[in-house]
Amino acid sequence: VDVGYKSEGKINPSEFDEDVQIGDKVQVMVVKMEDAEGNLVLSKKQADMNLGKKLIEESFSDGKPIEGKVNREIKGGYIVNLGGVDAFLPGSQVDLRRGGSPKDYIGNKYQFKIAKYEPSKDNIVLSRKAFLEEELKVKRKDFFDRIKEGDVVRGKVKSVLDYGVFVDLEGTVDGFVHLKDVSWSHIKNCQELVSEGMEVEAKVLKVDMEQQKINLGLKHLTEDPWDAFCKEHHVEDVINGEVMRLTDFGAFVRFTDGVEGLVHIKELSWTKRINHPKEVLKVGDHVRAMVLEIDEDNRKLSLSIKQVLDNPWDNIDETLPAGKKVEGKVKNVTDFGVFIELENELVGLLHKNDVDWSKKAANLKKDFKKGKTVDVIVLETNKEKGIISLGLKQLLENPLEIFRANHSKGSLIDGKVIKVLEIGAVIDLGEGMEGFLHSSEINKKREQSVQEIYKVGDKVSAVVKNIDLQKNKIGLSTRDYEKQLERKTIDQYLVTGKSKVENETVTLGDLFKFDDLNK
């Protein structure tokens, strides 16, 4: 090495960390003016150490960063060469976040802050993290000094979550894009449109200088399709769309990217009783719907599918007047009746009380199988409530009316006890008719029960007390029967002097007993 002396100096090649070329300039220290061979002995390593110590002292004193090279890994951290002086870099201080591999750092030069310096013990502790934090603080201040709402920034997607996206801006600040600000269209999660490492442009929506936070929007770089929709469409317009989602309360239909409307479940059909939209729709279906309401402020669109269809209820009085005989198919059977599908998908209810005049149609599920075709008669329609009442028994003459034609009130009739209750007895009158003999219509002592007087199978003669067509009931009375029998006996005696019964005599006392009855 030429140092300007009379003779050239020599340096051991091991003192060079890197290859050198002729012409390179290096810092050296004269160790010996002349060796055994008369050569000037130099040391680069010693010069580096002296210079390094000076730089270390200045850096520690002034708090300025110092450059060093990470040489190797040791327990708990790394050895860093500071111009010929070794220093210790704890593993926790190598970067802003832990997790990097040693090979990512070894052999590289970095700027460090001296965290601890003890010259007497040759103890030097470094922190690259402190330098990076200080550098980041300066960069962040510069960033927030120049950024403002409405600016368009470019960055790289750092992480993608279900509810939002973090974007690295200039390696300094993480901007946040909320799920709702990713796209004008409805998306379930951000992964549908954004992936980690993607370069994106975004609009600055909000800057929080105090918290040093920034909110971004990806969708705001394109025109809001909602505004265009509101300008072009009005209430009662009919538009085409695609079913995107089904919920318990309705179906969401998309017309363009960023414009969706809700078809409430009650707006799906004029006639069908729909428990869930999936009964009539599926995702991907293309539908026509009428605009019912446009809420521009809340960005809500109410739609109706049934409004673009003819409403069969509008002329229900003409198509299904009361008394009309119609054909239908059993749609559903419940404990209280049978739902029957009629023309135009209208559904009527055949109540169990209108199945049979006898009211014995207890097993509806056995008698009415789903899909069975039945003839019924329209009893009543209610537009407001959307109800159609049907009847089956009304197709036949009411047997009670036939009974009333043959048995007027007060007439005598014979029957047989088929059931005994505490309040009375059920009497079989023949021809499928039953009457009820109430306990108050039985001539008995107060302490006597109905069960003591009648048994199942007993024959009974009674008077028809009343016939209730609405309740489909026949009331009987044995008390009135006995009174009629007594009157006939008295009348017979007064005419002939004899009772109806042969050899029977009637005393004066008996006549006194009948006196009250005559009055």
C-alpha positions, 0 to 999 in steps of 0.5 A, spaced: 500 500 500 502 506 498 502 511 504 507 516 501 513 514 505 519 512 501 517 505 501 511 501 500 507 498 506 504 491 507 498 489 510 496 482 512 490 480 507 486 477 513 485 484 515 480 485 509 473 483 509 472 484 502 476 483 496 480 489 494 483 492 487 489 496 485 487 503 486 482 502 492 483 507 497 483 504 505 484 507 512 491 504 515 495 505 521 503 504 521 504 499 526 512 498 525 516 503 520 521 497 518 520 489 519 526 484 518 525 485 510 525 493 511 518 494 509 513 498 512 508 494 516 501 497 516 494 495 519 487 496 516 484 493 522 487 497 527 485 503 523 478 501 523 478 500 530 481 506 532 476 510 527 470 505 529 471 507 537 471 514 535 465 514 531 461 510 537 463 515 542 460 520 537 454 516 536 452 515 543 454 522 545 450 525 540 444 520 539 445 519 532 445 512 528 451 509 526 452 504 520 454 497 522 454 490 518 451 484 521 456 478 521 454 472 525 448 469 530 450 468 537 445 466 543 440 471 544 442 475 538 447 477 533 454 480 533 455 487 529 461 490 526 462 497 527 468 499 523 472 494 526 469 494 533 464 488 535 457 490 538 451 486 540 444 486 537 439 483 541 434 479 537 428 483 539 432 489 537 433 487 530 427 489 527 420 492 528 416 486 528 420 479 530 419 473 526 424 474 521 430 469 519 437 470 521 439 469 514 435 475 512 440 479 516 447 476 516 451 480 511 447 486 511 449 493 513 444 497 517 443 503 521 443 502 528 442 506 535 447 505 541 442 503 546 448 502 551 456 503 551 461 501 557 468 503 554 471 500 560 468 493 559 468 493 551 460 493 552 456 495 546 449 494 545 445 496 539 438 497 537 436 497 530 428 497 532 429 504 535 432 507 529 427 504 525 421 507 530 425 514 529 425 513 522 418 511 521 416 517 526 419 522 521 416 519 515 409 518 518 409 525 520 411 527 513 405 523 510 400 526 515 403 533 513 401 532 506 395 527 506 388 530 506 381 527 505 379 526 497 386 524 495 388 518 491 393 513 494 397 507 492 399 501 496 400 494 497 395 490 501 398 487 507 392 483 510 385 481 508 380 480 513 372 478 513 371 485 515 376 489 512 383 490 508 389 493 511 393 497 505 401 499 506 402 506 504 409 508 502 411 503 508 409 508 513 402 507 514 397 502 514 390 504 511 384 501 513 378 499 507 372 497 511 368 491 508 362 496 505 367 500 502 371 495 498 365 494 492 358 498 491 356 491 490 354 486 496 360 482 498 360 477 504 367 478 505 373 482 502 377 475 500 372 475 494 375 481 491 382 483 494 388 478 496 394 479 500 400 483 496 395 486 491 397 493 488 391 497 489 389 505 488 384 507 494 381 514 495 382 517 502 375 518 506 378 520 513 384 522 516 385 522 524 391 526 525 390 525 533 390 517 532 394 517 526 389 513 522 387 513 515 380 510 512 380 508 505 375 506 500 376 502 493 369 503 490 369 510 491 374 511 485 368 509 480 361 512 480 356 510 485 351 506 481 345 508 486 345 515 484 345 513 476 339 508 478 335 513 482 336 518 476 333 513 471 328 509 475 321 511 479 316 508 483 312 503 479 317 502 474 318 494 472 325 492 472 329 485 471 334 482 476 337 476 478 336 473 485 342 474 489 340 472 496 334 468 500 332 470 507 327 468 512 323 475 510 324 475 503 329 475 497 334 480 495 335 482 487 340 485 484 339 489 478 346 492 476 353 492 480 351 496 487 344 496 486 340 491 490 332 491 492 328 487 497 322 483 495 319 482 501 316 475 502 309 478 502 310 481 495 312 474 492 305 471 490 298 474 490 295 467 492 300 462 495 302 462 503 309 462 502 313 460 509 320 461 506 322 464 499 326 458 497 319 455 496 318 459 489 325 462 488 332 460 488 339 464 487 340 465 480 333 466 478 332 472 473 325 475 475 321 481 473 319 486 479 316 492 480 319 498 484 315 500 490 319 505 494 326 508 493 329 510 499 335 515 496 338 517 503 338 510 506 339 506 499 334 502 500 329 499 494 323 495 495 320 491 490 314 486 488 314 480 484 307 479 484 305 486 482 307 485 475 302 479 475 295 479 474 291 479 481 286 473 481 283 477 487 281 483 483 275 479 480 274 473 485 267 475 486 266 473 478 270 467 478 269 464 484 262 467 486 259 464 493 255 457 491 259 455 485 261 448 484 269 448 483 274 442 482 281 442 486 286 438 488 288 437 496 294 441 497 295 440 505 291 437 511 291 439 518 287 438 524 282 443 523 281 442 515 283 441 508 287 446 504 285 445 496 288 449 490 283 452 485 284 455 479 290 461 478 293 458 484 288 460 489 287 456 495 281 455 499 280 452 506 275 446 507 274 446 514 272 440 518 265 442 520 264 443 512 266 436 510 260 432 513 253 434 516 254 429 521 261 432 523 264 425 524 269 427 519 275 426 524 280 423 520 281 428 515 288 425 513 286 419 511 280 421 507 284 427 504 290 425 501 295 430 498 294 431 490 287 428 491 282 431 486 275 433 490 269 437 488 267 443 493 262 449 493 264 456 494 261 458 501 264 465 502 270 469 499 274 475 503 278 479 499 281 483 505 283 477 508 285 473 502 280 467 505 276 462 501 271 458 505 269 451 501 264 446 503 263 439 501 257 437 505 253 443 502 253 439 495 248 434 499 242 436 502 242 437 509 239 431 512 237 435 518 232 439 514 229 432 511 228 430 518 225 437 520 220 436 514 218 429 517 218 431 524 216 438 526 217 441 533 213 437 538 212 431 535 213 424 538 219 420 536 222 413 538 230 412 539 235 408 542 240 410 547 247 410 545 251 414 550 250 416 557 253 423 560 252 426 566 248 432 563 244 427 558 244 422 553 245 421 546 239 418 542 240 414 536 233 416 532 235 412 525 237 414 518 244 417 521 240 422 525 242 423 533 238 427 538 240 429 545 236 428 551 238 433 556 238 432 564 233 437 565 228 434 560 228 428 564 222 427 569 227 424 575 228 426 582 233 431 583 238 426 587 237 421 581 243 421 576 242 420 568 246 414 569 241 411 574 235 412 569 238 410 562 243 405 560 246 404 553 241 400 549 235 402 552 229 404 548 226 411 549 220 415 547 221 422 547 218 429 544 222 433 539 224 439 543 227 443 538 231 443 531 237 447 530 240 447 523 246 452 525 248 448 530 246 441 527 242 439 533 236 435 535 233 437 542 229 431 545 224 431 551 221 425 555 218 430 560 214 433 555 213 426 552 210 424 559 206 430 559 203 429 552 201 422 554 198 424 561 194 429 557 191 424 552 189 419 558 185 425 561 182 427 554 180 420 553 177 419 560 173 425 559 170 423 553 169 415 555 170 415 562 176 410 561 183 411 560 187 408 554 189 402 558 184 397 559 181 395 566 185 401 568 181 406 573 182 413 575 180 416 582 178 423 583 185 424 587 188 422 580 184 428 577 186 433 582 193 431 580 191 432 573 188 439 575 194 443 575 196 440 568 189 442 565 190 449 568 
